[in-house]
Amino acid sequence: MFWNKEIETLPKEKLKELQLERLKKVVKYAYEHVSYYRKKFEEAGLKPEDIKTLEDIRFIPFTSKADLREVYPFGMFAVPLSEIVEIHSSSGTTGKPVVIGYTKEDIEVWKEVMARSLTMIGVTKDDIIQVAYGYGLFTGGLGFHYGALAIGATIVPTSAGNTRRQIELMRDFGTTVLACTPSYALYLAEYAQDEMGIDPRTLKLRVGSFGAEMWTEEMRKEIERRFGIKAYNVYGLTEIIGPGVAHECPAQEGLHIWEDHFYAEIIDPETGEPLPEGERGELVLTTLTKKGVPMLRFRTRDITAFVSRTCPCGRTFIRIERIRGRTDDMIKVRGVMLFPYQIEKAILEVQGIEPHYQIILTRPHYLDEIEVQIEMSKEVFSDEVRKIEELRRKIEKRIEETVGIRVKVTLVEPKSLPRSEGKAKRVIDKRGLS
Amino acid sequence: MKIKQISVFLENKKGRLYEALNVLAQAEINIRALSIADTSDFGILRMIVNNPEKAKEALEGAGFTTKITNVLAVGVKDKPGGLAEVLKILYEGDINVEYVYAFVEKSGEEALVVLRTNNLDKTIDLLQQKGVKLLDSKTVESL
């Protein structure tokens, strides 16, 4: 199903023309209205008129999260505050928060891309959508809210948390669409089953849109199996617009970027150079239509690759693979780069193991060690030490085969690892503490 | 002649054994035999109790991972070489012992042990042929 078929199936050439026209406009707009950009352009000896083709975008300096923090709070705003109708902010755990302001037009764009995203996975005005992403400064809750509002679906704005009530409402209201983080979705399924005796498959849920954190294909299958639904991947970030930058279609083979609003590049995170199509690197995004805070070449730190195949769904917009990691989640252990998702993938390949794990990095004798704690499940528990040890070694071996490093696997009691209602904390790095 | 044993997964953390046993005490479960197999990271608590199903329910309710397995309760002569005699039968019958541990109680003049092998049916046949006493679950639960 399409929300805006004409645009979503625009021939590639037409799309590129539209992008170039918008890129030129936004570059000029940013240069003229945001002193930060003007300064950067001057330093680079660049004028807005120098951008003549889409490829010329590579001459524009990158914008990083650190840049945005420096101009806290409103330094990136291209319009006076009177034109700003809403403000969002990403958490400031590592310094000052990033503040993004939306004009009325920006909110319309947000509605549009979220409406396209939800319509793409079959959400209509007849659906009841429970938005269990946090509402507030975090963009998750309101982004979904606006999209569902545009479609006319019935919104149940539960926000995150209060798990028991989430499930009661799903059951009593007959919720058909769930939107939340994937780890919270799994927690909801577990809670319904174990604490409330409700089989999640008996709920009326049909589809779910999950994101705001890294997850794997195996986790998708697990969510789909537990709820008996189709689970889709949503992508977005506050700096660009929030959820709705890209969304998966029913083919479940990558996320379509709404390219008429967001221009995407994939670069080598070390050199900053564009990578050939299909190669994995850091996603860099430019907003083509934003008025409040135009963003030029924002370094997302998310690792992905373009999917170049034509999509069976009929959309011409390019797809990206599910996010494979964050450039700053990359764990460097004994000089080897690895991502938590690789370990998760290996764990889930072992039958009967559930995706509840934590990675602990230590450096006991000047040498990095990785311990992976995994919760024991009923399915694999045995009364024989030998069998449990075999299982432990099997998981260790799978992980070593996947990431190329020897790890120590420890089996811990069920539900002993922290569950989070937002983003799951997978890695605990104790190397700096000793 | 098989009896039910309940096993519990225990992380090597302070107080976990106490917590498991306390759950059983609250549920008024009597423990007839008990052993712990431990490694540096975890342990497996194995028990014969008067009501395995109730014990399982209580433990799982408290968040423990449990499993019920079939084992044998064997009466051996309470004198030097009593257990060795039984093990010899198994050895000659080419049966591997997974684990063995003792009951608290005796049954008459005999000491009781819990036995788990790689082939319980064959073990039962062999031991019965040799006249070794096996206790059924009813007897064990009423000890």
Chai-1 contact restraints between the chains, C-beta under 6 A:
chainA,res_idxA,chainB,res_idxB,connection_type,confidence,min_distance_angstrom,max_distance_angstrom,comment,restraint_id
A,M376,B,F9,contact,1.0,0.0,6.0,A-B,restraint_1
A,M376,B,T65,contact,1.0,0.0,6.0,A-B,restraint_2
A,K378,B,T65,contact,1.0,0.0,6.0,A-B,restraint_3
A,F381,B,F9,contact,1.0,0.0,6.0,A-B,restraint_4
A,F381,B,T65,contact,1.0,0.0,6.0,A-B,restraint_5
A,F381,B,K67,contact,1.0,0.0,6.0,A-B,restraint_6
A,D383,B,S7,contact,1.0,0.0,6.0,A-B,restraint_7
A,D383,B,R46,contact,1.0,0.0,6.0,A-B,restraint_8
A,D383,B,K67,contact,1.0,0.0,6.0,A-B,restraint_9
A,D383,B,T69,contact,1.0,0.0,6.0,A-B,restraint_10
A,E384,B,E98,contact,1.0,0.0,6.0,A-B,restraint_11
A,V385,B,A37,contact,1.0,0.0,6.0,A-B,restraint_12
A,T410,B,D41,contact,1.0,0.0,6.0,A-B,restraint_13
A,L411,B,F42,contact,1.0,0.0,6.0,A-B,restraint_14
A,V412,B,E11,contact,1.0,0.0,6.0,A-B,restraint_15
A,E413,B,E11,contact,1.0,0.0,6.0,A-B,restraint_16
A,P414,B,T65,contact,1.0,0.0,6.0,A-B,restraint_17
A,K415,B,G63,contact,1.0,0.0,6.0,A-B,restraint_18
